Structures are given as structure tokens and as C-alpha cells.
Amino acid sequence: MTSDYTRDHEHELEAEYLSAADAVVLDIYEADGALFVDVVVPCPTCSEPLRASARVREVVDADIEFPIDDAEDVYD
């Protein structure tokens, strides 16, 4: 990778290029009274693994039974 590419590349993420099947949950934790989820997703431009932190803003019931045997139904 050239230094020019590294300097110009900012790993911008767009939902259009991300898939739940490509994400891995790293951590779920509480900070400053809020719940956070850290995931790793591939950069759509260079495929480098990126760690993204998301603050949980809403929790709702899900019509899913554990264990999740057929994850395909969840992500379709």
C-alpha cells in the first residue's frame, strides 16, 4: 500500500456495503450509563478489519428463538 493511499484513505463506512454476515461482535459493555456494542467489519474499500462502536439507543422484542440455528432467516 502506498503512503499516498494510506494518507488519503479514511475507511468511510456506508450501510449499503456492509453485511451482518461479515460482522463479528467483539464486546458488549456499559460506559457512561449507556450500553455499547463493538463489532469488526471489513472496510469496503481496502478490506482491512475495522472496529466500530455503536451505542444502543433502542431495545425491542425480537421474534427469534435461541439458539439461533438458522441465522439466514434473521438476515434476509
Secondary structure by P-SEA (a helix, b strand, c coil): ccaaaaaacccccccccccccccccccccccccbbbbbbbbcccccccbbbbbbcccbbbbbcccccccccccccc
